[in-house]
Structure formats: C-alpha cells, structure tokens
Amino acid sequence: MLKRLPYLMLMLFLATFLAMLAPLRASPPIGAVVQTWRYDPASSNVILRIVNTSGKDITAWTIKLKETYDNGQINEHEYSSDILALMLTVQQNSGTMDGENLRRQFGNGTFQGGTSRDEKIPVAHPVKDCEAAITVVLYADKTAEATNHDALDRAMSARKVAATTMQTASNIIKKALATSATPEVDAAAQLSALETQWKSQRHTSYDLDTGVLEGVIRSIKAAPQVAAAQNITIKQHLTDYLIEHDKRASALSDHSKLRVVGGAQ
C-alpha cells in the first residue's frame, strides 16, 4: 500500500491541475461565425464571409482581428458593424413604395438567420494571414451574445449615445418651432454650434454622436425644399419630421438595453 501512495498523490495533483485549467477553455461559440477570409488587392480589403448560425435576425456584430501583413507587421484590432438603422428605416417605410423598394434590396434590414454575408475591412498593406472571430452579436429581439463583455458594452454604449444625441437635437428643433419664424434656420445654426463646440473640446468619454448630429443638420437644412415638394409649410414638415425622428430615437434607445443570453458569462 505504501508503494501506491506516490501514484495516488500524482493522480490527485493532476486532477487539481486540470480543474485549475478548466476555466481557460475556449468560450462557447455565439450566433455568428467567420467562415472564410480572403485578401482583395484591387480594393485593399480583407473580405470575411460571415454566417449567421443563430436562427435569429442580427442587427450588429463585433469582430476581433489579427492581420499579418506581407511585410511581417501584425495588426490586432476590433471591427464593428451596426445595421440597426437600416432595420428601422425599413420598418419606418413599411407600406410605402419606398418601403417595398427597400425590402426588395435589403429584406427586413437585418442580417437574417441562416444567411451569410461578406464583410469588407480596409487594410493598410497586403495581408498574408488573418485570424478573425466574432466576439459580439446583437439581435433584433433585443438580446445579445458576447465573448468579450467590454466590446459588448461599447456596442450598446454607441447606440445609447446615438439615441441621446437624437433626443438633444429633437429638443433644439422643438424649441425653434415654438419660438422662431424661421425654425429651420435657427435649429440648423444651434445644432451646428453644438457640434463645433463639442469638437473644440477634449473629452474623456464619448457622449455625442457627431455623425448622427450631421445627419439631422442636413435634414433640417433641406426642409424648405422638401416642404415645397410636398406642398406644405416648413413648420408642418418639421413637425412631421420630429414625429418620425422621435420614434426612431426611442427605438434606438430600446435597442441599447439588451439582455445577454449567451457567450462567456
């Protein structure tokens, strides 16, 4: 029996060691996978073929990449795509001719379950090797999966910032409608001033989406032409615009509060 003791101790040590290693196993797969990659020298893009394996409609995803250039340089980074705006646009135009055209071109505006798509990622040099993995998936049913929760937080935060930017713009437009004889001029000026002020300051956090703000400014500046084409007043057009704008901001805000259902816990 004494001769068996070292063997039993060895087995106990190995069992303990393996138990310690267990948390290092690969994270469970989430609802989209990178199937293949290729480098396109004509466009200087790495093109990833992504498959939606979830059975649900996806509205956004984040990819972790490790690209090895032909000069030996290695570039590790994240690449995120969010097509929620397209889904909302398709829904917003439902029942109209524009909506039908959008559906023919984009379906329901999501990365639909069981389908695949190519993601084009610009690169600085020719790529001889690429490792890519999906780390975050956001779904149309307001759930999410992630193997990187920091990346998930960034994806949801971007939507929240876009929604709050839209709400800020809405307040400015509403005030201009209530107080100005030329609301399109005053609202555009105030929104432009807000953008200029924000860009002139240093920020420790991302709290304004300048891309969203610039889109609103373009819409407000185009109000006279759109109103004339519709044979309505500018104020009426801006009032109608705000109704759809606020619906979109509310939907965007809802889709920034997701329930995590899979991935690394």
Backbone as CSV, one residue per row, in Angstrom:
resi,resn,N_x,N_y,N_z,CA_x,CA_y,CA_z,C_x,C_y,C_z
1,MET,0.808,-1.208,0.000,0.000,0.000,0.000,0.845,1.263,0.000
2,LEU,1.997,1.198,0.770,2.840,2.378,0.833,3.418,2.726,-0.525
3,LYS,3.644,1.685,-1.370,4.204,1.937,-2.688,3.196,2.626,-3.604
4,ARG,1.901,2.503,-3.298,0.869,3.119,-4.134,0.657,4.581,-3.804
5,LEU,1.138,5.031,-2.649,0.879,6.391,-2.202,1.382,7.445,-3.185
6,PRO,2.622,7.373,-3.707,3.075,8.384,-4.671,2.181,8.426,-5.910
7,TYR,1.716,7.267,-6.354,0.844,7.233,-7.529,-0.476,7.951,-7.262
8,LEU,-1.077,7.703,-6.080,-2.341,8.364,-5.721,-2.141,9.869,-5.584
9,MET,-1.023,10.261,-5.004,-0.737,11.690,-4.859,-0.571,12.341,-6.227
10,LEU,0.059,11.605,-7.153,0.232,12.135,-8.506,-1.121,12.325,-9.180
11,MET,-2.027,11.351,-9.020,-3.355,11.456,-9.628,-4.122,12.645,-9.042
12,LEU,-4.007,12.823,-7.707,-4.681,13.942,-7.053,-4.142,15.262,-7.562
13,PHE,-2.813,15.342,-7.731,-2.200,16.564,-8.251,-2.679,16.866,-9.667
14,LEU,-2.728,15.828,-10.506,-3.165,16.026,-11.889,-4.625,16.463,-11.945
15,ALA,-5.452,15.860,-11.094,-6.872,16.235,-11.080,-7.036,17.689,-10.664
16,THR,-6.256,18.113,-9.654,-6.329,19.505,-9.201,-5.837,20.450,-10.283
17,PHE,-4.738,20.051,-10.954,-4.169,20.880,-12.013,-5.143,21.043,-13.175
18,LEU,-5.793,19.958,-13.566,-6.759,20.025,-14.668,-7.964,20.865,-14.290
19,ALA,-8.375,20.776,-13.036,-9.501,21.598,-12.583,-9.145,23.074,-12.654
20,MET,-7.876,23.395,-12.333,-7.448,24.788,-12.423,-7.422,25.270,-13.858
21,LEU,-7.134,24.371,-14.796,-7.079,24.755,-16.204,-8.451,24.888,-16.833
22,ALA,-9.479,24.298,-16.236,-10.807,24.258,-16.860,-11.324,25.623,-17.288
23,PRO,-11.175,26.694,-16.471,-11.698,27.996,-16.899,-11.008,28.556,-18.140
24,LEU,-9.859,27.989,-18.542,-9.134,28.512,-19.692,-9.634,27.931,-21.012
25,ARG,-10.631,27.054,-20.962,-11.168,26.508,-22.202,-11.771,27.607,-23.063
26,ALA,-11.828,27.362,-24.346,-12.365,28.362,-25.274,-13.801,28.712,-24.914
27,SER,-14.148,29.966,-25.103,-15.514,30.407,-24.830,-16.477,29.725,-25.789
28,PRO,-17.712,29.510,-25.353,-18.687,28.872,-26.244,-18.944,29.750,-27.459
29,PRO,-19.226,29.125,-28.609,-19.493,29.920,-29.814,-20.769,30.735,-29.662
30,ILE,-20.818,31.850,-30.350,-22.030,32.668,-30.360,-22.640,32.623,-31.752
31,GLY,-23.739,33.382,-31.956,-24.609,33.153,-33.099,-24.147,33.568,-34.472
32,ALA,-22.878,33.885,-34.634,-22.329,34.166,-35.959,-20.877,33.725,-35.967
33,VAL,-20.422,33.218,-37.097,-19.045,32.752,-37.190,-18.413,33.269,-38.476
34,VAL,-17.100,33.482,-38.414,-16.348,33.815,-39.625,-15.979,32.506,-40.307
35,GLN,-16.493,32.295,-41.493,-16.292,31.028,-42.199,-14.995,31.019,-42.999
36,THR,-14.741,32.080,-43.758,-13.535,32.163,-44.578,-13.062,33.613,-44.631
37,TRP,-11.833,33.789,-45.102,-11.329,35.134,-45.352,-10.499,35.107,-46.641
38,ARG,-10.399,36.260,-47.266,-9.511,36.417,-48.419,-9.095,37.881,-48.517
39,TYR,-7.942,38.085,-49.121,-7.453,39.455,-49.331,-7.719,39.847,-50.777
40,ASP,-8.338,41.007,-50.971,-8.612,41.526,-52.312,-7.645,42.675,-52.595
41,PRO,-6.610,42.447,-53.401,-5.617,43.504,-53.660,-6.190,44.674,-54.440
42,ALA,-7.243,44.452,-55.240,-7.810,45.542,-56.039,-8.431,46.621,-55.165
43,SER,-9.054,46.203,-54.053,-9.728,47.167,-53.171,-8.995,47.375,-51.851
44,SER,-7.892,46.650,-51.644,-7.138,46.695,-50.376,-8.051,46.386,-49.197
45,ASN,-8.838,45.331,-49.350,-9.741,44.891,-48.290,-9.478,43.436,-47.936
46,VAL,-9.626,43.126,-46.651,-9.808,41.741,-46.240,-11.309,41.489,-46.273
47,ILE,-11.716,40.428,-46.946,-13.144,40.126,-47.078,-13.445,38.863,-46.278
48,LEU,-14.270,39.019,-45.256,-14.659,37.908,-44.395,-16.036,37.401,-44.800
49,ARG,-16.183,36.108,-44.910,-17.504,35.518,-45.108,-18.047,35.140,-43.723
50,ILE,-19.134,35.805,-43.323,-19.732,35.594,-42.006,-21.054,34.860,-42.180
51,VAL,-21.295,33.871,-41.337,-22.527,33.084,-41.385,-23.311,33.314,-40.102
52,ASN,-24.597,33.613,-40.248,-25.492,33.740,-39.100,-26.020,32.355,-38.761
53,THR,-25.486,31.774,-37.700,-25.866,30.425,-37.295,-26.898,30.417,-36.173
54,SER,-27.403,31.576,-35.806,-28.238,31.695,-34.607,-29.692,31.311,-34.823
55,GLY,-30.185,31.427,-36.061,-31.610,31.247,-36.294,-32.411,32.499,-35.980
56,LYS,-31.722,33.585,-35.576,-32.389,34.857,-35.280,-31.792,35.949,-36.171
57,ASP,-32.483,37.074,-36.241,-32.004,38.198,-37.046,-31.013,39.019,-36.229
58,ILE,-29.877,39.316,-36.841,-28.794,40.061,-36.187,-28.810,41.505,-36.671
59,THR,-28.574,42.443,-35.746,-28.528,43.859,-36.101,-27.143,44.476,-35.937
60,ALA,-26.228,43.785,-35.255,-24.867,44.329,-35.094,-23.927,43.212,-34.661
61,TRP,-22.633,43.420,-34.943,-21.643,42.423,-34.552,-20.286,43.097,-34.436
62,THR,-19.426,42.478,-33.634,-18.051,42.942,-33.470,-17.112,41.785,-33.779
63,ILE,-16.051,42.088,-34.507,-15.079,41.081,-34.919,-13.716,41.429,-34.317
64,LYS,-13.061,40.439,-33.726,-11.678,40.603,-33.276,-10.775,40.077,-34.371
65,LEU,-9.814,40.903,-34.810,-8.967,40.562,-35.951,-7.492,40.581,-35.588
66,LYS,-6.768,39.675,-36.200,-5.299,39.696,-36.149,-4.821,39.518,-37.580
67,GLU,-4.346,40.613,-38.168,-3.908,40.603,-39.561,-2.380,40.595,-39.613
68,THR,-1.830,39.689,-40.398,-0.390,39.650,-40.617,-0.120,40.133,-42.034
69,TYR,0.577,41.277,-42.136,0.858,41.859,-43.444,2.028,41.136,-44.110
70,ASP,2.158,41.362,-45.400,3.236,40.701,-46.133,4.617,41.203,-45.721
71,ASN,4.669,42.341,-45.034,5.950,42.858,-44.541,6.274,42.354,-43.138
72,GLY,5.425,41.458,-42.623,5.654,40.885,-41.302,4.979,41.631,-40.174
73,GLN,4.475,42.828,-40.432,3.806,43.604,-39.398,2.493,42.936,-39.020
74,ILE,2.160,42.985,-37.723,0.914,42.402,-37.223,0.009,43.512,-36.703
75,ASN,-1.239,43.469,-37.091,-2.220,44.465,-36.666,-3.387,43.751,-35.991
76,GLU,-3.548,43.988,-34.688,-4.672,43.412,-33.941,-5.646,44.525,-33.598
77,HIS,-6.912,44.316,-33.905,-7.911,45.363,-33.656,-9.312,44.777,-33.703
78,GLU,-10.283,45.631,-33.366,-11.699,45.271,-33.453,-12.323,45.976,-34.648
79,TYR,-13.347,45.355,-35.180,-14.111,45.976,-36.260,-15.585,45.709,-35.975
80,SER,-16.375,46.783,-35.916,-17.790,46.650,-35.567,-18.689,47.137,-36.688
81,SER,-19.816,46.467,-36.851,-20.842,46.873,-37.808,-22.183,46.907,-37.086
82,ASP,-22.973,47.929,-37.354,-24.302,48.050,-36.759,-25.274,48.466,-37.852
83,ILE,-26.236,47.589,-38.158,-27.206,47.868,-39.225,-28.606,48.093,-38.664
84,LEU,-28.688,48.418,-37.367,-29.991,48.687,-36.768,-30.709,49.824,-37.492
85,ALA,-29.965,50.861,-37.894,-30.581,51.998,-38.583,-31.294,51.554,-39.849
86,LEU,-30.700,50.588,-40.565,-31.337,50.079,-41.779,-32.625,49.347,-41.441
87,MET,-32.613,48.529,-40.392,-33.831,47.835,-39.983,-34.935,48.825,-39.639
88,LEU,-34.581,49.870,-38.894,-35.575,50.872,-38.502,-36.108,51.630,-39.714
89,THR,-35.238,51.883,-40.693,-35.670,52.576,-41.911,-36.664,51.725,-42.694
90,VAL,-36.380,50.432,-42.803,-37.304,49.527,-43.497,-38.650,49.513,-42.779
91,GLN,-38.620,49.429,-41.458,-39.865,49.420,-40.678,-40.606,50.748,-40.812
92,GLN,-39.871,51.835,-40.778,-40.462,53.167,-40.848,-41.183,53.387,-42.169
93,ASN,-40.684,52.781,-43.256,-41.272,52.973,-44.581,-42.196,51.834,-44.996
94,SER,-42.561,51.002,-44.040,-43.443,49.866,-44.344,-44.767,50.346,-44.931
95,GLY,-45.196,49.675,-45.995,-46.470,50.024,-46.619,-46.364,51.100,-47.669
96,THR,-45.173,51.626,-47.889,-44.976,52.657,-48.906,-44.187,52.074,-50.077
97,MET,-44.149,52.816,-51.177,-43.379,52.373,-52.329,-41.887,52.311,-51.985
98,ASP,-41.436,53.322,-51.228,-40.035,53.305,-50.800,-39.749,52.074,-49.947
99,GLY,-40.709,51.741,-49.082,-40.546,50.575,-48.227,-40.435,49.290,-49.019
100,GLU,-41.241,49.159,-50.057,-41.177,47.965,-50.894,-39.840,47.867,-51.617
101,ASN,-39.346,49.012,-52.086,-38.038,49.024,-52.748,-36.928,48.624,-51.768
102,LEU,-37.028,49.124,-50.530,-36.046,48.777,-49.516,-36.084,47.284,-49.202
103,ARG,-37.280,46.728,-49.113,-37.405,45.303,-48.790,-36.857,44.427,-49.910
104,ARG,-37.073,44.844,-51.142,-36.532,44.071,-52.251,-35.007,44.070,-52.224
105,GLN,-34.430,45.203,-51.791,-32.978,45.335,-51.790,-32.325,44.788,-50.524
106,PHE,-32.975,44.998,-49.361,-32.340,44.685,-48.089,-33.120,43.695,-47.221
107,GLY,-34.218,43.154,-47.726,-35.022,42.277,-46.889,-35.627,43.073,-45.747
108,ASN,-35.531,42.550,-44.529,-36.064,43.297,-43.385,-35.016,44.221,-42.762
109,GLY,-33.877,44.364,-43.431,-32.846,45.290,-42.957,-31.881,44.701,-41.952
110,THR,-31.998,43.396,-41.678,-31.105,42.750,-40.718,-30.219,41.735,-41.427
111,PHE,-29.290,41.179,-40.662,-28.503,40.020,-41.089,-29.325,38.807,-40.655
112,GLN,-30.116,38.294,-41.571,-31.139,37.321,-41.215,-30.559,35.943,-40.893
113,GLY,-31.262,35.237,-40.008,-30.839,33.918,-39.582,-30.675,32.966,-40.759
114,GLY,-29.603,32.168,-40.721,-29.369,31.181,-41.757,-28.748,31.720,-43.024
115,THR,-28.424,33.014,-43.059,-27.821,33.604,-44.255,-26.352,33.911,-43.988
116,SER,-25.644,34.275,-45.044,-24.250,34.676,-44.913,-24.053,36.018,-45.614
117,ARG,-22.979,36.689,-45.290,-22.674,37.977,-45.901,-21.172,38.191,-45.885
118,ASP,-20.713,39.047,-46.771,-19.294,39.402,-46.819,-19.070,40.735,-46.112
119,GLU,-18.094,40.745,-45.244,-17.701,41.967,-44.534,-16.368,42.430,-45.094
120,LYS,-16.342,43.649,-45.648,-15.115,44.188,-46.234,-14.419,45.091,-45.216
121,ILE,-13.170,44.777,-44.926,-12.414,45.513,-43.920,-11.160,46.105,-44.568
122,PRO,-11.060,47.428,-44.636,-9.890,48.060,-45.261,-8.605,47.741,-44.498
123,VAL,-7.539,47.521,-45.223,-6.243,47.240,-44.609,-5.176,48.128,-45.244
124,ALA,-4.098,48.361,-44.494,-3.051,49.292,-44.946,-2.047,48.640,-45.879
125,HIS,-1.883,47.315,-45.754,-0.900,46.589,-46.560,-1.496,45.255,-47.009
126,PRO,-0.907,44.625,-48.015,-1.360,43.280,-48.391,-1.288,42.316,-47.202
127,VAL,-2.286,41.468,-47.072,-2.401,40.565,-45.932,-2.074,39.141,-46.368
128,LYS,-1.171,38.491,-45.625,-0.837,37.100,-45.939,-1.503,36.120,-44.984
129,ASP,-1.984,36.623,-43.835,-2.706,35.746,-42.916,-3.674,36.584,-42.091
130,CYS,-4.790,35.986,-41.741,-5.794,36.713,-40.963,-6.498,35.745,-40.024
131,GLU,-6.569,36.127,-38.761,-7.369,35.405,-37.780,-8.528,36.320,-37.392
132,ALA,-9.746,35.793,-37.450,-10.917,36.627,-37.167,-11.955,35.816,-36.411
133,ALA,-12.546,36.429,-35.394,-13.576,35.769,-34.603,-14.638,36.779,-34.202
134,ILE,-15.882,36.359,-34.248,-16.984,37.209,-33.792,-17.000,37.189,-32.269
135,THR,-16.980,38.371,-31.657,-16.981,38.446,-30.194,-18.279,39.005,-29.628
136,VAL,-19.065,39.682,-30.458,-20.329,40.280,-30.005,-21.371,40.123,-31.109
137,VAL,-22.570,39.733,-30.708,-23.705,39.693,-31.630,-24.906,40.324,-30.944
138,LEU,-25.513,41.314,-31.609,-26.732,41.943,-31.106,-27.894,41.521,-32.003
139,TYR,-28.997,41.149,-31.380,-30.129,40.606,-32.126,-31.300,41.579,-32.202
140,ALA,-32.135,41.379,-33.214,-33.313,42.233,-33.403,-34.327,42.066,-32.281
141,ASP,-34.272,40.947,-31.555,-35.224,40.733,-30.449,-34.735,41.336,-29.135
142,LYS,-33.719,42.193,-29.212,-33.175,42.931,-28.067,-32.448,42.012,-27.081
143,THR,-31.818,40.974,-27.610,-30.925,40.145,-26.823,-29.530,40.246,-27.431
144,ALA,-28.560,39.693,-26.722,-27.172,39.767,-27.189,-26.393,38.565,-26.704
145,GLU,-25.324,38.243,-27.438,-24.350,37.245,-27.021,-22.968,37.876,-27.156
146,ALA,-22.073,37.491,-26.263,-20.728,38.069,-26.325,-19.720,37.168,-25.653
147,THR,-18.529,37.115,-26.206,-17.391,36.500,-25.534,-16.448,37.567,-24.997
148,ASN,-16.735,38.822,-25.294,-15.956,39.961,-24.801,-16.944,41.011,-24.312
149,HIS,-17.090,41.104,-23.005,-18.124,41.984,-22.472,-17.746,43.453,-22.531
150,ASP,-16.468,43.766,-22.605,-16.076,45.161,-22.823,-16.520,45.611,-24.215
151,ALA,-16.342,44.735,-25.203,-16.785,45.056,-26.557,-18.305,45.167,-26.620
152,LEU,-19.009,44.325,-25.875,-20.471,44.416,-25.812,-20.892,45.758,-25.223
153,ASP,-20.225,46.177,-24.156,-20.540,47.471,-23.540,-20.330,48.609,-24.538
154,ARG,-19.267,48.524,-25.321,-19.001,49.581,-26.305,-20.099,49.617,-27.371
155,ALA,-20.551,48.447,-27.808,-21.591,48.387,-28.834,-22.901,48.981,-28.324
156,MET,-23.262,48.653,-27.090,-24.511,49.184,-26.542,-24.388,50.666,-26.220
157,SER,-23.206,51.079,-25.766,-22.983,52.492,-25.449,-23.092,53.358,-26.696
158,ALA,-22.579,52.860,-27.824,-22.659,53.622,-29.075,-24.120,53.887,-29.451
159,ARG,-24.970,52.889,-29.260,-26.390,53.077,-29.549,-27.026,54.080,-28.567
160,LYS,-26.642,53.981,-27.321,-27.199,54.900,-26.317,-26.810,56.339,-26.628
161,VAL,-25.560,56.549,-27.004,-25.091,57.901,-27.341,-25.819,58.430,-28.571
162,ALA,-26.015,57.568,-29.574,-26.750,57.988,-30.768,-28.176,58.397,-30.409
163,ALA,-28.814,57.627,-29.527,-30.188,57.944,-29.121,-30.260,59.258,-28.349
164,THR,-29.324,59.482,-27.427,-29.348,60.727,-26.651,-29.015,61.926,-27.529
165,THR,-28.156,61.729,-28.538,-27.863,62.810,-29.485,-29.118,63.183,-30.264
166,MET,-29.870,62.186,-30.695,-31.126,62.445,-31.401,-32.124,63.177,-30.507
167,GLN,-32.171,62.796,-29.245,-33.091,63.449,-28.310,-32.685,64.909,-28.063
168,THR,-31.378,65.150,-27.971,-30.887,66.523,-27.815,-31.261,67.361,-29.033
169,ALA,-31.057,66.802,-30.222,-31.411,67.512,-31.450,-32.906,67.786,-31.515
170,SER,-33.697,66.829,-31.085,-35.150,66.996,-31.093,-35.573,68.169,-30.216
171,ASN,-34.962,68.285,-29.044,-35.302,69.388,-28.142,-34.975,70.742,-28.770
172,ILE,-33.857,70.811,-29.465,-33.459,72.057,-30.124,-34.450,72.419,-31.234
173,ILE,-34.851,71.432,-32.021,-35.800,71.686,-33.117,-37.159,72.102,-32.561
174,LYS,-37.611,71.442,-31.519,-38.905,71.777,-30.913,-38.900,73.212,-30.381
175,LYS,-37.802,73.606,-29.765,-37.715,74.968,-29.247,-37.736,75.982,-30.386
176,ALA,-37.038,75.681,-31.470,-37.022,76.581,-32.627,-38.422,76.688,-33.245
177,LEU,-39.136,75.580,-33.301,-40.502,75.600,-33.841,-41.417,76.475,-32.993
178,ALA,-41.178,76.468,-31.696,-42.056,77.208,-30.788,-41.722,78.689,-30.706
179,THR,-40.488,79.061,-31.062,-40.064,80.437,-30.806,-39.606,81.215,-32.033
180,SER,-39.385,80.548,-33.155,-38.770,81.220,-34.298,-39.687,81.252,-35.511
181,ALA,-39.578,82.349,-36.264,-40.316,82.446,-37.532,-39.637,81.635,-38.623
182,THR,-38.360,81.367,-38.444,-37.604,80.533,-39.401,-36.938,79.395,-38.621
183,PRO,-37.718,78.417,-38.175,-37.179,77.369,-37.302,-36.085,76.545,-37.946
184,GLU,-36.164,76.366,-39.276,-35.140,75.565,-39.944,-33.780,76.253,-39.881
185,VAL,-33.773,77.588,-39.956,-32.519,78.348,-39.898,-31.957,78.329,-38.489
186,ASP,-32.798,78.636,-37.521,-32.334,78.707,-36.137,-31.917,77.334,-35.611
187,ALA,-32.697,76.288,-35.931,-32.364,74.944,-35.448,-31.045,74.467,-36.052
188,ALA,-30.856,74.690,-37.355,-29.613,74.276,-38.005,-28.417,75.014,-37.413
189,ALA,-28.595,76.302,-37.122,-27.500,77.087,-36.549,-27.139,76.585,-35.154
190,GLN,-28.147,76.300,-34.340,-27.879,75.822,-32.976,-27.248,74.433,-32.979
191,LEU,-27.706,73.574,-33.874,-27.128,72.235,-33.963,-25.684,72.293,-34.448
192,SER,-25.405,73.162,-35.420,-24.036,73.328,-35.912,-23.132,73.882,-34.822
193,ALA,-23.661,74.821,-34.027,-22.880,75.393,-32.928,-22.567,74.329,-31.873
194,LEU,-23.546,73.457,-31.613,-23.325,72.370,-30.661,-22.216,71.439,-31.144
195,GLU,-22.232,71.119,-32.429,-21.203,70.243,-32.992,-19.829,70.904,-32.920
196,THR,-19.768,72.185,-33.292,-18.494,72.901,-33.269,-17.930,72.969,-31.856
197,GLN,-18.804,73.263,-30.897,-18.369,73.351,-29.501,-17.844,72.005,-29.013
198,TRP,-18.554,70.943,-29.340,-18.148,69.619,-28.872,-16.799,69.227,-29.469
199,LYS,-16.625,69.489,-30.757,-15.376,69.118,-31.424,-14.193,69.947,-30.927
200,SER,-14.457,71.138,-30.402,-13.370,72.012,-29.947,-12.878,71.650,-28.552
201,GLN,-13.591,70.767,-27.880,-13.236,70.400,-26.512,-12.616,69.016,-26.456
202,ARG,-11.855,68.773,-25.391,-11.319,67.440,-25.149,-12.341,66.663,-24.329
203,HIS,-12.491,65.377,-24.649,-13.498,64.566,-23.973,-12.868,63.292,-23.448
204,THR,-13.259,62.936,-22.238,-12.796,61.678,-21.644,-13.789,60.555,-21.888
205,SER,-14.957,60.906,-22.397,-15.956,59.892,-22.716,-16.681,60.304,-23.992
206,TYR,-17.257,59.328,-24.630,-17.961,59.525,-25.893,-19.429,59.800,-25.565
207,ASP,-19.837,61.090,-25.636,-21.194,61.429,-25.204,-21.994,62.179,-26.272
208,LEU,-21.467,62.261,-27.484,-22.202,62.886,-28.583,-21.809,62.188,-29.880
209,ASP,-22.803,61.832,-30.680,-22.541,61.190,-31.957,-22.598,62.257,-33.048
210,THR,-21.419,62.719,-33.478,-21.386,63.808,-34.462,-21.924,63.359,-35.822
211,GLY,-21.800,62.079,-36.135,-22.368,61.584,-37.384,-23.877,61.702,-37.403
212,VAL,-24.505,61.333,-36.291,-25.960,61.473,-36.159,-26.344,62.948,-36.232
213,LEU,-25.589,63.786,-35.528,-25.898,65.220,-35.500,-25.803,65.825,-36.898
214,GLU,-24.786,65.453,-37.636,-24.627,65.982,-39.001,-25.767,65.534,-39.909
215,GLY,-26.264,64.312,-39.703,-27.414,63.843,-40.472,-28.660,64.661,-40.199
216,VAL,-28.873,65.012,-38.936,-30.022,65.849,-38.574,-29.882,67.237,-39.186
217,ILE,-28.683,67.786,-39.122,-28.454,69.126,-39.685,-28.771,69.135,-41.185
218,ARG,-28.337,68.119,-41.895,-28.642,68.043,-43.334,-30.141,67.986,-43.569
219,SER,-30.843,67.223,-42.756,-32.297,67.116,-42.902,-32.984,68.447,-42.643
220,ILE,-32.525,69.178,-41.633,-33.133,70.466,-41.298,-32.850,71.488,-42.399
221,LYS,-31.639,71.489,-42.914,-31.316,72.436,-43.986,-32.096,72.139,-45.260
222,ALA,-32.468,70.891,-45.451,-33.228,70.512,-46.644,-34.721,70.723,-46.477
223,ALA,-35.150,71.159,-45.303,-36.584,71.304,-45.017,-37.327,72.182,-46.025
224,PRO,-36.781,73.335,-46.445,-37.529,74.166,-47.406,-37.800,73.440,-48.721
225,GLN,-36.822,72.713,-49.229,-37.015,72.004,-50.495,-38.022,70.864,-50.346
226,VAL,-37.915,70.126,-49.244,-38.831,69.000,-49.025,-40.258,69.504,-48.834
227,ALA,-40.403,70.572,-48.049,-41.739,71.136,-47.808,-42.359,71.631,-49.104
228,ALA,-41.558,72.287,-49.945,-42.071,72.785,-51.230,-42.525,71.632,-52.121
229,ALA,-41.732,70.548,-52.125,-42.089,69.391,-52.947,-43.376,68.738,-52.471
230,GLN,-43.627,68.800,-51.162,-44.829,68.197,-50.590,-45.998,69.184,-50.519
231,ASN,-45.721,70.422,-50.923,-46.739,71.476,-50.903,-47.311,71.695,-49.499
232,ILE,-46.412,71.732,-48.518,-46.799,72.031,-47.139,-45.849,73.094,-46.600
233,THR,-46.183,73.639,-45.432,-45.302,74.638,-44.834,-44.070,73.967,-44.230
234,ILE,-43.038,74.784,-44.049,-41.810,74.263,-43.440,-42.091,73.787,-42.018
235,LYS,-42.892,74.532,-41.288,-43.214,74.132,-39.911,-43.937,72.792,-39.887
236,GLN,-44.850,72.592,-40.828,-45.560,71.320,-40.870,-44.602,70.183,-41.188
237,HIS,-43.707,70.429,-42.134,-42.725,69.396,-42.473,-41.846,69.063,-41.263
238,LEU,-41.371,70.088,-40.555,-40.524,69.838,-39.395,-41.295,69.126,-38.287
239,THR,-42.573,69.448,-38.140,-43.410,68.756,-37.156,-43.538,67.276,-37.509
240,ASP,-43.774,66.995,-38.787,-43.865,65.604,-39.240,-42.518,64.893,-39.077
241,TYR,-41.455,65.618,-39.402,-40.110,65.053,-39.276,-39.822,64.646,-37.835
242,LEU,-40.231,65.499,-36.892,-39.966,65.222,-35.483,-40.708,63.981,-34.999
243,ILE,-41.895,63.750,-35.507,-42.655,62.563,-35.088,-41.863,61.292,-35.411
244,GLU,-41.371,61.196,-36.644,-40.605,60.018,-37.045,-39.234,59.993,-36.364
245,HIS,-38.639,61.174,-36.220,-37.336,61.289,-35.565,-37.407,60.780,-34.121
246,ASP,-38.451,61.175,-33.398,-38.589,60.761,-32.001,-38.895,59.269,-31.877
247,LYS,-39.669,58.739,-32.817,-39.925,57.291,-32.814,-38.617,56.521,-32.994
248,ARG,-37.805,57.017,-33.896,-36.527,56.355,-34.188,-35.591,56.437,-32.987
249,ALA,-35.547,57.594,-32.341,-34.699,57.758,-31.154,-35.139,56.822,-30.041
250,SER,-36.448,56.678,-29.867,-36.975,55.788,-28.842,-36.615,54.331,-29.141
251,ALA,-36.759,53.931,-30.411,-36.418,52.559,-30.798,-34.927,52.293,-30.604
252,LEU,-34.110,53.267,-30.963,-32.667,53.136,-30.802,-32.297,52.999,-29.328
253,SER,-32.963,53.773,-28.491,-32.719,53.683,-27.053,-33.109,52.303,-26.526
254,ASP,-34.242,51.785,-26.986,-34.687,50.447,-26.557,-33.660,49.384,-26.941
255,HIS,-33.073,49.533,-28.126,-32.114,48.542,-28.608,-30.713,48.747,-28.035
256,SER,-30.566,49.700,-27.107,-29.298,49.858,-26.411,-29.338,49.177,-25.040
257,LYS,-30.492,48.613,-24.692,-30.673,47.941,-23.395,-30.991,46.476,-23.687
258,LEU,-29.947,45.687,-23.804,-30.117,44.309,-24.274,-29.922,43.301,-23.163
259,ARG,-30.630,42.188,-23.296,-30.494,41.082,-22.368,-29.475,40.086,-22.920
260,VAL,-28.430,39.816,-22.143,-27.389,38.922,-22.600,-27.847,37.473,-22.380
261,VAL,-27.834,36.685,-23.468,-28.380,35.333,-23.403,-27.337,34.255,-23.693
262,GLY,-26.151,34.623,-24.083,-25.158,33.602,-24.409,-23.765,34.177,-24.488
263,GLY,-22.806,33.288,-24.723,-21.410,33.683,-24.756,-20.764,33.479,-23.397
264,ALA,-19.618,34.075,-23.196,-18.909,33.954,-21.923,-19.664,34.666,-20.822
265,GLN,-19.848,34.033,-19.726,-20.593,34.613,-18.606,-19.647,35.143,-17.542
